[in-house]
Amino acid sequence: MFRLVIVDDEPTVRHGLMSYFEWDKYGIEVVGEADDGDVGLEVIESLKPDIVLTDVRMPQMDGIRLSHAIKARFPTMKIVFVSGHDDADYLKSALKVNAVDYIFKPVDRLELAAVVERVVSELKEAEQERTYIVDMQVKLTQSMPLLREKFLMSLIRDGIPHPGRIKDRLDFLGLVLPSEAVYWTIVVKIDDSDQVVATRTERDQQLLSYSILNIIQEIIGKYMQGYAFENRNGEYVGILRMGEEDNQEEMLLAVAEDIRDSLLKWLKISVTIGVGERISELAALPQSYNQAQEAADHRWYLGKNRIISIDHLEHDNESVYRFDAAQGERIISVVKSSDKTALHAELDEVFIPLSQNRRLGFSNGRNVSLQLILLTSRLLQELNMLGPDMEKKERDLWERIFKQERMADLRQIVEEHLLQVCESIEEKRKGKPKNVIERIHTLIEQRYAENLQIGDIAKEVYLSSTYMCLLFKQETGETINEFLTKVRIEKAKELLSDPRNKFYEVCFLVGYSDPSYFSKLFKKYVGLTPSAYRDQMI
């Protein structure tokens, strides 16, 4: 209910307004009255109503002075003037204090009802706006951790784009990060993060992330000041702020070791921690972060579950390894010959130089691995061995290659795949021809009624058309087309023995579209035309 106070020096007017208007119909309760402005102001200050209905002319304090006092104390309170005098000056004064409306005496009930409806509408709108603002403030408070994380992410990526606003943003977010101070950045990366995440549900992943952040933040707070946040899946960043202690590097190493050991102990997670260089201003955080990330990425040759400082990395200037076409041809050649020993030696020639190049070795290693997969795919296609299962396996290989974090793991994946291809080729080479012939026989007997081509059969038995035809002729003494024709003629003889089957229907049912050609072919193999053969059978 909205609360109303009536101020008028005429008792009959006050009584009439309180008694003869249905205030409750509009959700309004009359909570007080007064006979003059000075008394009314005391009542208003005590009861704090939503609406004040006041006379304009009163002996001690008139309605205009009262309205000024109300607006000074309660700016949102609604004021409606009532007066028996059509006074233009008073009307102008009422408008200056932003009165809701001005009603003349005697008060007309319909006019009062219209004014009350408008006042209530404005009050409800203001109430909704206040509720909305309160809700937004609650949501803003709830989202503060996310806003802090977003801001810290922008600090390490973009630095301080608007230095003049940085203090206000830090104060708003409740972050203590002086512009001039000693900072270090660490990057904590989960080793084999894709495997760690794959075994967990979404709920467990969120719990894991929360637990990791909680441990990192707690350890940072134990040694110094700073903040931790999740920058991306599997990567957490710590912004560490130190004083002018002499043992800064020792303290930094203690923090990193504590984080690594605690995550392994409590969460059974192996992490690699990269440490950037010491910086002396907040704006240089991107430089320190990039160094820490680069240090952590060197786990591909230094190993996992380590603390790697950018200061301790050797920046070598060796030339970048190039994988040339000649190497690719040699590798494909040994795969064709199924020479596993030679294959191992060829892969040494590829991956050992890559491992020695610390700057670009891993990215090049990934590219070379993909090239080797493509080369073997082309070989399998040439040998007609690239079936659906192999295509799916290759897609899985591509995904696995992009998830690896060490050169040794890349090589192992590629070598295992190439060895399996060697075995498949060897098995094909040593396979029993009779099995292939049986598969061809079965296929023709099942699909003789179709427009079956040599190429269709070759795909089904994973052989080239030329090799398949040669093998079939060597093993059976007849060509595949001769065998197909023989099967079709035998099926036609069976169908012709039933008088219900028309001649042209038999032609189509055994895979021929031209009845004239079928008739000639039938006579050639049987010695009779189809009609003569049927007459003989009858």
ZAMARGU-4260 file (C-alpha; in steps of 0.2 Angstrom, whole numbers, plus 5000, padded with zeros to 4 digits):
<rodrens>
0) 5000/5000/5000 | 5006/5018/4996 | 5004/5030/5011 | 4995/5047/5010 | 4995/5062/5021
5) 4982/5076/5019 | 4986/5094/5024 | 4972/5107/5024 | 4966/5120/5036 | 4948/5116/5033
10) 4942/5102/5044 | 4927/5098/5032 | 4939/5096/5017 | 4950/5085/5027 | 4936/5074/5033
15) 4928/5074/5016 | 4944/5068/5007 | 4947/5055/5020 | 4930/5048/5021 | 4921/5050/5004
20) 4935/5044/4992 | 4939/5025/4990 | 4958/5027/4993 | 4960/5008/4996 | 4954/5005/4978
25) 4970/5013/4972 | 4981/5004/4985 | 4983/5020/4995 | 4981/5021/5014 | 4978/5038/5023
30) 4991/5038/5037 | 4990/5056/5044 | 4982/5073/5043 | 4987/5091/5048 | 4978/5108/5048
35) 4993/5119/5043 | 5010/5117/5033 | 5021/5118/5049 | 5011/5104/5057 | 5010/5095/5041
40) 5029/5095/5039 | 5032/5087/5056 | 5019/5074/5052 | 5027/5071/5035 | 5045/5069/5043
45) 5038/5057/5055 | 5027/5046/5044 | 5037/5048/5027 | 5022/5045/5016 | 5023/5042/4997
50) 5010/5056/4993 | 5005/5072/5001 | 4989/5080/4996 | 4990/5099/5002 | 4980/5115/5002
55) 4989/5129/4994 | 4984/5143/5005 | 4986/5140/5024 | 4988/5153/5038 | 5006/5148/5045
60) 5015/5139/5031 | 5006/5138/5014 | 5007/5123/5003 | 5021/5131/4992 | 5033/5133/5006
65) 5028/5116/5012 | 5031/5108/4995 | 5049/5117/4994 | 5053/5109/5012 | 5047/5092/5006
70) 5057/5092/4990 | 5072/5097/5000 | 5070/5083/5012 | 5061/5069/5001 | 5064/5072/4983
75) 5054/5057/4977 | 5038/5061/4987 | 5023/5065/4976 | 5014/5082/4979 | 4996/5086/4974
80) 4989/5104/4977 | 4971/5107/4982 | 4965/5125/4982 | 4949/5135/4982 | 4957/5150/4973
85) 4961/5150/4954 | 4977/5160/4957 | 4989/5160/4942 | 5004/5164/4953 | 5001/5150/4965
90) 4999/5138/4950 | 5016/5144/4943 | 5024/5141/4960 | 5016/5123/4960 | 5024/5119/4943
95) 5041/5125/4949 | 5041/5112/4963 | 5036/5098/4950 | 5019/5095/4959 | 5010/5080/4951
100) 4994/5090/4948 | 4983/5105/4954 | 4965/5102/4959 | 4952/5116/4963 | 4940/5116/4976
105) 4926/5110/4978 | 4935/5093/4973 | 4927/5083/4960 | 4928/5065/4963 | 4931/5060/4945
110) 4945/5073/4943 | 4953/5067/4960 | 4952/5049/4954 | 4961/5053/4937 | 4975/5062/4947
115) 4976/5048/4959 | 4978/5035/4945 | 4992/5045/4938 | 5001/5047/4954 | 5000/5028/4958
120) 5006/5024/4940 | 5021/5035/4943 | 5024/5028/4960 | 5023/5010/4953 | 5035/5015/4939
125) 5047/5022/4952 | 5046/5007/4963 | 5050/4995/4948 | 5065/5006/4944 | 5071/5005/4961
130) 5068/4986/4961 | 5078/4985/4945 | 5092/4995/4952 | 5093/4984/4967 | 5093/4968/4957
135) 5107/4975/4946 | 5117/4980/4961 | 5115/4962/4968 | 5120/4954/4951 | 5134/4966/4950
140) 5141/4960/4967 | 5138/4942/4962 | 5147/4945/4945 | 5162/4954/4954 | 5174/4938/4953
145) 5170/4937/4934 | 5173/4955/4932 | 5190/4954/4941 | 5195/4939/4931 | 5191/4948/4914
150) 5201/4963/4920 | 5216/4953/4925 | 5215/4944/4908 | 5215/4960/4899 | 5230/4966/4909
155) 5241/4952/4904 | 5236/4953/4886 | 5233/4971/4882 | 5242/4980/4897 | 5234/4997/4902
160) 5226/5005/4887 | 5219/5019/4897 | 5231/5024/4911 | 5220/5038/4917 | 5206/5026/4922
165) 5216/5012/4929 | 5215/5018/4947 | 5195/5020/4946 | 5194/5002/4939 | 5206/4995/4952
170) 5196/5003/4966 | 5179/4997/4959 | 5185/4979/4957 | 5194/4980/4974 | 5211/4975/4967
175) 5227/4981/4975 | 5239/4983/4960 | 5250/4999/4961 | 5256/5005/4944 | 5274/5005/4951
180) 5279/4989/4960 | 5289/4973/4958 | 5279/4960/4949 | 5282/4943/4943 | 5270/4932/4932
185) 5269/4913/4932 | 5259/4902/4921 | 5253/4885/4927 | 5248/4873/4914 | 5240/4856/4917
190) 5251/4842/4909 | 5240/4832/4896 | 5226/4843/4900 | 5215/4836/4887 | 5216/4819/4895
195) 5213/4826/4912 | 5197/4835/4906 | 5191/4821/4895 | 5188/4809/4910 | 5177/4821/4920
200) 5160/4827/4919 | 5156/4846/4917 | 5152/4847/4935 | 5169/4839/4940 | 5178/4850/4928
205) 5171/4866/4936 | 5175/4858/4953 | 5193/4854/4947 | 5195/4872/4941 | 5189/4880/4957
210) 5200/4868/4967 | 5216/4873/4957 | 5212/4891/4958 | 5209/4890/4977 | 5226/4881/4980
215) 5236/4893/4969 | 5228/4908/4977 | 5230/4902/4995 | 5249/4898/4991 | 5252/4915/4984
220) 5244/4923/4999 | 5255/4913/5011 | 5271/4921/5003 | 5266/4937/4996 | 5252/4948/4988
225) 5245/4943/4971 | 5230/4936/4961 | 5227/4920/4952 | 5214/4917/4938 | 5210/4905/4924
230) 5216/4912/4908 | 5210/4897/4897 | 5206/4879/4898 | 5221/4870/4907 | 5230/4887/4910
235) 5231/4897/4926 | 5240/4914/4928 | 5247/4921/4944 | 5251/4940/4945 | 5263/4941/4960
240) 5268/4957/4969 | 5283/4958/4980 | 5291/4971/4991 | 5310/4975/4991 | 5316/4959/4999
245) 5333/4953/4995 | 5327/4935/4992 | 5314/4938/4979 | 5320/4924/4967 | 5321/4911/4981
250) 5303/4916/4987 | 5297/4915/4969 | 5304/4898/4967 | 5296/4892/4984 | 5279/4898/4978
255) 5281/4889/4961 | 5287/4873/4970 | 5273/4874/4983 | 5260/4876/4969 | 5267/4861/4959
260) 5269/4849/4974 | 5252/4854/4982 | 5242/4851/4965 | 5251/4834/4963 | 5247/4829/4981
265) 5229/4835/4984 | 5222/4834/4966 | 5234/4821/4958 | 5238/4833/4944 | 5254/4836/4936
270) 5258/4854/4930 | 5272/4863/4922 | 5275/4881/4928 | 5283/4895/4918 | 5290/4910/4926
275) 5293/4927/4917 | 5305/4940/4921 | 5304/4952/4935 | 5296/4969/4930 | 5294/4985/4939
280) 5277/4992/4933 | 5260/4986/4930 | 5260/4991/4912 | 5274/4978/4908 | 5263/4963/4913
285) 5260/4957/4895 | 5279/4955/4893 | 5281/4945/4908 | 5266/4934/4904 | 5272/4930/4887
290) 5289/4925/4894 | 5281/4914/4907 | 5270/4906/4894 | 5285/4903/4882 | 5294/4895/4897
295) 5280/4883/4901 | 5278/4878/4882 | 5296/4872/4883 | 5290/4857/4892 | 5290/4848/4875
300) 5308/4845/4876 | 5312/4849/4894 | 5299/4837/4901 | 5283/4839/4911 | 5280/4843/4930
305) 5294/4856/4930 | 5297/4874/4934 | 5304/4883/4920 | 5311/4901/4921 | 5313/4911/4905
310) 5330/4917/4912 | 5336/4899/4911 | 5332/4895/4893 | 5345/4895/4880 | 5340/4905/4865
315) 5349/4896/4851 | 5351/4903/4834 | 5352/4886/4824 | 5344/4885/4807 | 5326/4880/4806
320) 5324/4861/4801 | 5315/4859/4784 | 5306/4843/4779 | 5309/4840/4760 | 5300/4830/4747
325) 5315/4818/4746 | 5313/4813/4764 | 5295/4810/4761 | 5298/4799/4746 | 5311/4789/4756
330) 5299/4786/4770 | 5284/4781/4759 | 5296/4769/4750 | 5301/4760/4766 | 5283/4759/4771
335) 5279/4751/4754 | 5292/4738/4757 | 5287/4736/4775 | 5305/4738/4781 | 5302/4743/4799
340) 5320/4745/4803 | 5323/4757/4789 | 5307/4766/4794 | 5314/4769/4812 | 5330/4775/4805
345) 5321/4787/4793 | 5311/4794/4807 | 5327/4797/4817 | 5333/4808/4803 | 5317/4818/4804
350) 5313/4820/4823 | 5331/4821/4830 | 5334/4838/4821 | 5317/4844/4826 | 5320/4840/4844
355) 5336/4850/4844 | 5328/4866/4838 | 5321/4873/4854 | 5313/4889/4846 | 5302/4881/4832
360) 5305/4863/4834 | 5288/4858/4841 | 5278/4868/4829 | 5288/4861/4815 | 5286/4844/4822
365) 5267/4845/4822 | 5267/4851/4804 | 5279/4837/4799 | 5268/4824/4808 | 5253/4830/4798
370) 5263/4829/4782 | 5268/4811/4785 | 5250/4806/4789 | 5244/4814/4772 | 5258/4805/4763
375) 5253/4788/4770 | 5235/4792/4766 | 5239/4795/4748 | 5249/4779/4747 | 5234/4769/4755
380) 5222/4777/4742 | 5234/4772/4728 | 5234/4754/4734 | 5215/4754/4736 | 5216/4752/4755
385) 5209/4768/4761 | 5192/4761/4768 | 5180/4770/4780 | 5189/4763/4795 | 5206/4769/4790
390) 5198/4787/4786 | 5191/4788/4803 | 5207/4783/4811 | 5216/4796/4801 | 5204/4809/4808
395) 5207/4803/4825 | 5226/4805/4822 | 5224/4823/4817 | 5215/4827/4833 | 5228/4818/4844
400) 5243/4826/4835 | 5236/4844/4840 | 5233/4838/4858 | 5251/4832/4861 | 5263/4842/4872
405) 5280/4833/4869 | 5290/4829/4853 | 5293/4811/4859 | 5274/4809/4860 | 5272/4816/4842
410) 5285/4804/4836 | 5277/4789/4845 | 5260/4793/4837 | 5267/4794/4819 | 5278/4779/4821
415) 5264/4768/4827 | 5253/4773/4813 | 5266/4770/4800 | 5270/4753/4807 | 5252/4748/4806
420) 5252/4754/4788 | 5267/4743/4785 | 5259/4728/4793 | 5243/4731/4782 | 5253/4732/4766
425) 5263/4716/4771 | 5247/4707/4776 | 5239/4712/4759 | 5255/4706/4750 | 5255/4689/4759
430) 5237/4687/4759 | 5230/4671/4752 | 5223/4674/4734 | 5209/4661/4737 | 5201/4672/4750
435) 5200/4686/4738 | 5193/4675/4724 | 5180/4668/4736 | 5175/4686/4741 | 5173/4690/4722
440) 5163/4675/4719 | 5151/4679/4734 | 5150/4697/4728 | 5145/4693/4710 | 5132/4679/4716
445) 5124/4692/4727 | 5124/4707/4715 | 5123/4699/4698 | 5107/4708/4694 | 5115/4725/4696
450) 5124/4735/4683 | 5140/4728/4691 | 5157/4735/4685 | 5175/4729/4687 | 5179/4745/4697
455) 5164/4742/4709 | 5171/4724/4713 | 5189/4731/4715 | 5183/4743/4728 | 5174/4730/4738
460) 5190/4719/4739 | 5202/4734/4742 | 5213/4730/4726 | 5216/4740/4710 | 5206/4734/4695
465) 5221/4728/4686 | 5228/4718/4700 | 5212/4710/4704 | 5208/4705/4686 | 5226/4698/4684
470) 5224/4688/4701 | 5207/4681/4696 | 5213/4675/4679 | 5228/4667/4687 | 5218/4658/4700
475) 5203/4653/4691 | 5208/4652/4673 | 5194/4664/4667 | 5191/4682/4668 | 5179/4691/4680
480) 5167/4696/4666 | 5167/4678/4660 | 5162/4672/4677 | 5149/4686/4679 | 5141/4681/4662
485) 5141/4662/4668 | 5132/4666/4684 | 5119/4677/4675 | 5116/4664/4662 | 5113/4650/4675
490) 5101/4662/4685 | 5092/4665/4668 | 5090/4647/4665 | 5082/4645/4682 | 5070/4659/4679
495) 5065/4653/4661 | 5060/4636/4668 | 5045/4645/4676 | 5032/4649/4662 | 5025/4664/4673
500) 5042/4674/4670 | 5041/4683/4654 | 5056/4684/4643 | 5060/4702/4645 | 5058/4701/4663
505) 5071/4687/4664 | 5083/4699/4655 | 5081/4713/4667 | 5081/4701/4682 | 5099/4695/4678
510) 5107/4712/4675 | 5104/4715/4656 | 5095/4730/4649 | 5095/4725/4631 | 5084/4709/4627
515) 5092/4707/4610 | 5109/4706/4617 | 5104/4695/4631 | 5096/4683/4618 | 5112/4682/4608
520) 5123/4679/4623 | 5111/4666/4630 | 5112/4656/4613 | 5131/4658/4613 | 5132/4649/4630
525) 5118/4637/4630 | 5116/4634/4611 | 5098/4639/4611 | 5088/4655/4611 | 5079/4659/4627
530) 5062/4654/4620 | 5068/4638/4612 | 5076/4634/4629 | 5059/4636/4638 | 5050/4626/4625
535) 5063/4612/4628 | 5060/4613/4646 | 5041/4612/4645
</rodrens>
